[in-house]
Amino acid sequence: MAWRAAVGVISEHPRILARPAGDNGCMYPSDSAHHHHPYTALTPDVVQDALASIGLWGDGRLAALNSFENRVYQVHLEDPFESHTQVVAKFYRPERWSEAQIAEEHAFAMELQAAEIPVVAPLVVQGQTLHQFGGFAFAVSPRRGGRRPELEDFEVLEWIGRFLGRIHSVGAAAPFMQRPPLDAAHFAHEPRDWLMAHQMVAPEVRTAWASTLAQALALIESHPVLSATLSGNLTAEGGIARLRLHGDCHPGNILWTPQGQPGPGPHFVDLDDARTGPAVQDFWMLLSGDRRQQNQQLGALLDGYEQFRDFDRRELTLIEPLRTLRLIHYSAWLARRWDDPAFPINFPWFGTRDYWQGQVDMLVEQIEEMQAPPLVA
């Protein structure tokens, strides 16, 4: 179904396009409650001043890039910095990650870059990659152009698979110490408890949603391998190996440069969701279509991947559970950010009865999918 492909897309994109009914269409506060959000203070002047504070002077040309979790801007510089005439400034959402957790993201990106893997890493400016200005943590990276990869091309998938194998080889060398793992505790139990405690689920659907979610979690946690892998206990016996991941490896986070141009092939961006988890997390969001098509796509990815790193075929049983966890986490992600003025404008369908009924329907479908045989590669 269409939503199953969309789950693999960046979490800001909707899966259910229900129109609001009455009032502002949802059970959450109207836009008038959002004027005190920290991002309202992040004006173009503040962005330019932040860069000037580290010696990067913009020439006045500033463009906001597509991002809801953080705020990201493309900035033209008066004078090039390390030959870069344009840079991308990323202002982290306040209170989402600690400085130590952001530092791990940056360190991982620098490790990948040192291994000559095409990942867009932050620039070192004035001796560091993370900076502070006006209450915001921010980083600056080179501007990198490119288009979405053509995932129907098996050569493209194999090429991406080769780099994923190299990324995971670096990721397996050492664990994250500060960043939380990708597990059922962080992506299902805590989001569910938060949504229920804050009465975010539409009252007419609340019982059905909680009951269906409980069935899905029981199915995940009753399976020995799944339970050990997604328990959050990194020493659990019987589980699948976990390593540092990109974490949000969907087509929008891969920039493709065609052959015949400098630096052809995939370039990976946005390690903001990097976590510890199973390798297949960086595969399943690249798969789409019917079962036959997904098997073929997976085969092409693994043909490239296994040129650099072995893949444990038991991980294929994790694809639908991981999709289910992302589905649950997504609803809480939207609800928690509703005081951000960008969210009511861009997600007007969220919070409606139709939205929550759609979530129940998708969980029912996921229960069926998790009981079906896994993909084969």
C-alpha positions in Angstrom: 0.0 0.0 0.0 1.1 3.6 -0.6 1.8 4.4 3.1 4.3 1.6 3.3 6.5 3.2 0.8 6.0 6.6 2.4 7.1 5.3 5.9 10.6 5.0 4.4 10.6 8.7 3.5 11.9 11.3 5.9 9.6 11.4 8.9 8.4 15.0 8.1 6.4 13.7 5.1 2.8 12.7 5.7 1.4 9.2 5.3 -2.3 10.1 5.8 -3.7 13.1 4.1 -6.9 13.5 6.1 -8.3 17.0 5.9 -9.2 18.7 9.2 -12.9 19.0 10.1 -14.2 21.9 12.1 -12.2 24.5 14.1 -8.6 24.0 13.1 -9.3 20.3 12.5 -7.3 18.8 15.3 -7.3 18.5 19.1 -4.1 20.5 19.6 -3.7 24.3 20.3 -4.0 26.8 17.5 -1.1 28.7 16.0 -1.6 31.5 18.5 0.0 29.3 21.1 3.3 29.0 19.1 4.7 32.5 19.1 7.1 31.7 21.9 8.8 28.8 20.3 12.6 29.2 20.2 12.8 29.0 16.4 10.8 32.2 16.1 13.9 33.9 17.3 16.0 32.4 14.5 15.6 35.2 12.0 17.8 35.7 8.9 19.8 38.3 10.8 20.5 35.9 13.6 21.6 33.2 11.1 24.0 35.6 9.5 25.3 36.9 12.8 25.9 33.3 14.0 28.1 32.6 11.0 29.9 35.9 11.5 30.6 35.0 15.1 32.9 32.2 13.8 34.4 34.3 11.0 32.1 33.3 8.1 30.6 36.4 6.5 27.5 35.9 4.4 26.9 38.1 1.4 23.2 38.5 2.2 22.0 35.5 0.1 20.2 33.0 2.4 17.9 30.2 1.5 16.0 27.9 4.0 16.3 24.2 3.1 13.7 21.5 3.6 13.9 20.5 7.2 11.5 20.5 10.1 13.4 18.7 12.9 16.2 21.3 12.7 16.5 24.6 10.8 18.9 24.4 7.9 20.1 27.3 5.6 22.2 27.6 2.5 24.4 30.7 2.8 26.6 32.4 0.2 29.9 33.7 1.6 31.6 36.9 0.9 35.0 35.2 1.0 35.4 31.4 0.4 36.2 29.2 3.4 38.5 26.4 2.5 37.5 26.9 -1.2 33.8 26.8 -0.2 31.8 29.7 -1.6 28.5 28.4 -0.1 27.9 26.5 3.1 25.0 24.9 4.8 24.3 26.0 8.4 22.4 23.6 10.6 20.8 24.9 13.8 19.9 22.0 16.1 16.5 21.8 17.7 16.9 23.1 21.3 16.9 20.3 24.0 16.7 17.4 21.5 20.3 16.3 21.7 22.9 17.1 24.3 26.3 18.6 23.2 27.9 15.2 23.9 25.4 13.5 21.6 25.9 16.0 18.8 29.6 15.5 19.3 29.2 11.8 18.6 27.3 12.5 15.4 30.1 14.8 14.3 32.9 12.4 15.3 31.2 9.5 13.4 30.9 11.7 10.3 34.5 12.6 10.5 35.5 9.0 10.9 33.5 8.1 7.7 35.1 11.0 5.9 38.6 9.9 7.0 37.8 6.5 5.5 37.0 8.2 2.2 33.3 7.4 2.4 31.2 10.2 0.7 29.5 11.5 3.7 28.9 15.3 4.1 30.7 16.0 7.4 30.7 19.3 9.4 33.5 21.7 8.7 36.1 22.5 11.4 35.9 26.2 12.0 38.0 27.9 14.6 39.1 24.5 15.8 35.7 22.9 16.4 32.6 21.6 14.5 29.9 22.6 17.0 29.3 26.3 17.8 26.9 28.3 20.0 25.1 31.5 19.3 21.9 33.1 20.6 20.9 30.0 22.5 21.3 27.7 19.5 23.9 25.0 18.8 24.9 25.0 15.2 27.3 23.5 12.7 28.4 24.4 9.2 29.1 21.9 6.4 30.0 22.2 2.7 27.1 22.6 0.3 26.7 19.5 -1.8 24.5 19.3 -4.8 22.8 16.2 -6.2 19.5 14.5 -7.0 17.6 11.7 -5.6 19.0 8.3 -6.6 17.1 6.3 -9.2 16.3 3.3 -7.0 14.7 1.3 -9.8 18.2 1.0 -11.3 19.9 -2.0 -9.8 23.4 -0.7 -10.5 22.5 2.4 -8.4 21.3 0.2 -5.6 24.5 -2.0 -5.7 26.6 1.2 -5.6 24.7 2.4 -2.6 25.0 -1.0 -1.0 28.8 -0.9 -1.4 29.0 2.4 0.5 26.6 1.1 3.2 28.9 -1.8 3.7 31.8 0.6 4.2 29.8 2.8 6.5 28.8 -0.1 8.7 32.4 -1.4 8.8 33.4 1.9 10.3 30.2 1.9 12.5 31.1 -1.5 13.9 34.5 -0.4 15.1 33.3 1.3 18.2 29.9 2.0 19.9 28.1 5.2 20.6 28.4 6.0 24.2 26.0 9.0 24.5 23.4 8.4 21.8 20.4 6.1 22.6 19.9 2.9 20.7 17.2 2.2 18.2 15.0 -0.1 20.3 11.4 -0.7 21.4 11.8 1.2 24.6 12.7 4.5 22.8 10.6 4.0 19.6 7.4 2.4 21.0 7.0 2.2 24.8 8.1 5.7 25.7 6.2 7.4 22.7 3.0 5.4 23.5 3.2 6.4 27.2 3.8 10.0 26.4 0.9 10.2 23.9 -1.5 8.6 26.4 -0.4 10.7 29.3 -0.8 13.9 27.4 -4.2 12.7 25.9 -3.0 13.3 22.4 -4.9 10.4 20.8 -8.4 11.3 19.6 -10.8 10.1 22.3 -13.0 8.1 19.8 -10.0 6.0 18.7 -7.9 5.9 21.9 -8.9 2.5 23.1 -8.6 0.9 19.7 -5.2 2.5 19.1 -3.8 1.4 22.4 -5.1 -2.1 22.1 -3.8 -2.6 18.5 -0.4 -1.1 19.5 -0.2 -3.5 22.4 -0.9 -6.4 20.0 1.9 -5.2 17.7 4.4 -4.9 20.6 3.5 -8.3 22.0 4.2 -9.8 18.6 7.6 -8.1 18.4 8.6 -9.0 22.0 7.5 -12.6 21.9 10.0 -13.4 19.2 13.3 -14.4 20.7 15.6 -12.8 18.1 13.5 -9.7 17.8 13.2 -9.3 21.5 16.9 -9.6 22.1 17.7 -7.3 19.3 15.2 -4.5 20.0 15.3 -4.8 23.8 17.9 -2.0 24.2 20.1 -4.5 26.1 23.2 -4.5 23.9 24.5 -7.6 25.6 21.4 -9.7 25.2 22.1 -13.2 24.0 20.6 -14.4 20.8 20.2 -11.0 19.3 21.6 -9.6 16.1 24.8 -7.5 16.1 24.2 -3.7 16.6 26.4 -1.0 15.3 26.5 2.7 14.7 24.1 3.5 11.8 23.1 6.4 9.6 19.7 5.7 11.1 17.5 7.6 8.7 18.8 6.2 5.4 15.9 7.1 3.0 16.3 8.4 -0.6 16.0 12.0 0.5 19.2 11.6 2.5 21.2 10.3 -0.4 22.4 12.8 -3.0 23.3 11.2 -6.3 25.9 12.7 -8.7 25.6 11.2 -12.2 28.6 9.5 -13.9 30.7 11.9 -16.0 30.6 14.6 -13.3 33.1 15.1 -10.5 32.6 12.7 -7.6 30.0 10.5 -9.2 27.7 8.2 -7.2 26.0 8.5 -3.8 26.7 11.0 -1.1 25.1 10.5 2.3 23.8 13.5 4.3 22.2 14.2 7.6 23.4 11.9 10.4 21.1 13.7 12.8 19.3 10.4 13.6 22.5 8.3 13.9 22.0 5.6 16.6 23.1 2.1 17.5 21.0 -0.6 15.9 20.8 -3.5 13.4 22.4 -3.0 10.0 19.0 -3.6 8.2 17.7 -0.3 9.5 19.8 1.4 6.8 18.3 -0.8 4.1 14.5 -1.1 4.5 13.7 2.5 3.8 15.3 2.1 0.3 12.8 -0.6 -0.6 9.4 -0.1 -2.3 6.9 -1.8 -4.5 5.4 -5.3 -4.1 7.2 -8.2 -2.5 8.9 -9.3 -5.7 10.3 -5.8 -6.4 11.5 -5.5 -2.8 13.3 -8.8 -3.0 15.0 -7.7 -6.2 16.0 -4.3 -4.7 17.3 -6.0 -1.5 19.3 -8.4 -3.6 21.0 -5.6 -5.5 21.8 -3.7 -2.3 23.3 -6.8 -0.7 25.3 -7.6 -3.8 27.2 -4.3 -3.2 27.1 -4.5 0.6 28.6 -8.0 0.9 31.6 -6.9 -1.2 32.7 -5.1 2.1 30.8 -6.7 4.9 28.9 -9.8 5.7 25.1 -9.5 6.3 23.2 -11.6 8.8 20.1 -12.9 7.0 18.3 -13.1 10.3 18.0 -9.3 10.1 15.4 -9.6 7.4 12.9 -10.6 10.1 13.4 -7.1 11.5 12.2 -5.0 8.6 8.5 -5.0 9.5 9.1 -4.6 13.2 11.4 -1.6 12.5 8.7 -0.2 10.2 6.2 -0.6 13.0 8.4 1.2 15.5 8.9 4.1 13.2 5.2 4.3 12.7 4.6 4.6 16.4 7.5 7.0 17.0 6.3 9.3 14.1 3.0 10.1 15.8 4.8 11.2 19.0 7.3 13.1 17.0 4.6 15.2 15.5 2.7 15.7 18.7 5.8 16.8 20.7 6.7 19.4 18.1 3.2 20.9 17.8 4.3 24.2 19.5 6.7 24.7 16.6 4.9 27.1 14.2 6.0 25.1 11.2 4.1 22.0 12.2 0.5 23.1 12.3 1.0 24.8 8.9 2.6 21.8 7.2 0.7 19.0 9.0 -2.9 20.2 9.3 -4.2 16.7 9.1 -2.4 15.6 12.2 -4.5 15.0 15.3 -7.8 14.4 13.6 -10.0 11.4 14.2 -9.2 10.3 10.7 -5.5 10.5 11.3 -5.7 8.3 14.4 -8.1 5.8 12.7 -5.5 5.6 9.9 -2.8 4.8 12.5 -5.0 1.9 13.9 -5.5 0.6 10.3 -1.8 0.7 9.6 -0.9 -1.1 12.8 -3.4 -3.8 11.9 -1.7 -4.1 8.6 1.7 -4.2 10.3 0.6 -7.0 12.6 -0.3 -9.1 9.5 3.0 -8.2 7.8 5.1 -9.1 10.8 3.5 -12.6 10.8 4.3 -13.1 7.1 7.5 -14.7 5.9 10.4 -12.1 5.6 11.9 -10.9 2.4 14.4 -13.1 0.7 17.8 -12.0 -0.7 
